[in-house]
Amino acid sequence: MSELRPETQRRHQALAVATAFLALFSIVGFALYGLPRFYPFFVEDLGWTRQQVTSGNAYSKVGIALAFGFLAGRLVDAFGPRRIMIVGILIAGGALIGLSEVSGLSAFYFFYCMNALGYVCGGPLPNQVLLSRWFSAARGKAMGLAYLGIGVGGALVPLVANRLTVAFGWRGALKILGLLMILVALPAALWVREPPNAESAGGAGGRPGAASLAEVLRRRAFYLLALGSMASIGAVGGTIQNLALYLRLDRKLPQAEVDSTLSWILAASIVGRLLMGWLADKWARKRVMILIYVIVAGSIPLIALAPNGAPLRAAAILFGIGLGGDYMIIPLMAADLFGLALMGRVMGIVLTADGVAEAMVPMAVAAMRDVSGSYDNGFFILVALAAVGALAVSLLPARKAPPQES
């Protein structure tokens, strides 16, 4: 990044953070965390089971991950994150518009596949590469600020969707949310500059870059990172994807209270992202990652067992703090372990694996509920997964706290 004047570099960095914020606001905050809010409507209006309404996310994530996950990482490295992000934003917004019209499972699966493809192309992967290449020592702060978009979008979408549903019905609400995603995220993605090449960005703040992907795949640390992130992301996804179904259909809470609980979780994730991003620049990132996974493991049973009202809100806030740091810490740890030159390909593999866990665990939990009539066993499995994630991360190589940027 030395070829840019300092003030020019800072301007491009600020625009990169804003672009990532808005893309994550839309594609993750609105779509990923907003769609489960609509699951009870599919069950009630279309007569589908819990397993069926969560299967769209599961089958599409796995299918798209296998078909495009590895390719997406290579495309990001080859063409830069900005171009891939633009395509992803358009696809993800169009997917919500399509989902607003479905009445059968075939169309449901098709548009969920489009949603998953939009997530791969416009979600965490290109944004993590964009920020990792624009920033060095302050990478944790940049990730933390950008990932606030998920919390803001996720906190707003239940409240906005509630008002839109009252005014236009749940189908109209989905359609409007899809249009809003494109209008919010696309302009900044068109304006942002592609980051410098990984070689010019260097490996500041992390290890020297691995010589090849094959070298990365020979390292024990890669598999520990993949296992830890898969387990924790599966636990988080399993909770979020089933929470509206659990609260609305099992505990019979009013839709307004369900939306309020979901909003509290994502609002608290803002605090989690700020806190964990700050800690990631102060502490060894391994310690921060373990802390996040322990919070996730401890908060899931609290959400399941907390009475309505203030106790449920408190449990939601704690879970949200853990959720806030979960995705953000993975690329920071990967950059420390493997450098930046292969960041797109490494994260393409890790996020593909995470996407499979995030897809299959919620459907498995929902299927268990359909069979047993209770979420008890499913919640137990989610807690166990989060604990496995913390154990795997504890076995990663120790790293010193990253240097501070002057």
Secondary structure, DSSP 8 states (H G I E B T S, - for coil): -TTS-HHHHHHHHHHHHHHHHHHHIIIIIIIITTGGGGHHHHHHHH---HHHHHHHHHHHHHHHIIIIIHHHHHHHHHH-HHHHHHHHHHHHHHHHHHHTT--SHHHHHHHHHHHHHHHHHHSHHHHHHHHHHH-STTHHHHHHHHHHHHHHHHHHHHHHHHHHHHHHHHHHHHHHHHHHHHHHHHHHHHHS-----HHHHTTTTS----S-HHHHHT-HHHHHHHHHHHHHHHHHHHHHHHHHHIIIIIS---HHHHHHHHHHHHHHHHHHHHHHHHHHTTS-HHHHHHHHHHHHHHHHHHHHH--TTHHHHHHHHHHHHHHHHHHHHHHHHHHHHH-STTHHHHHHHHHHHHHHHHHHHHHHHHHHHHHHS-SHHHHHHHHHHHHHHHHHHHTS----------
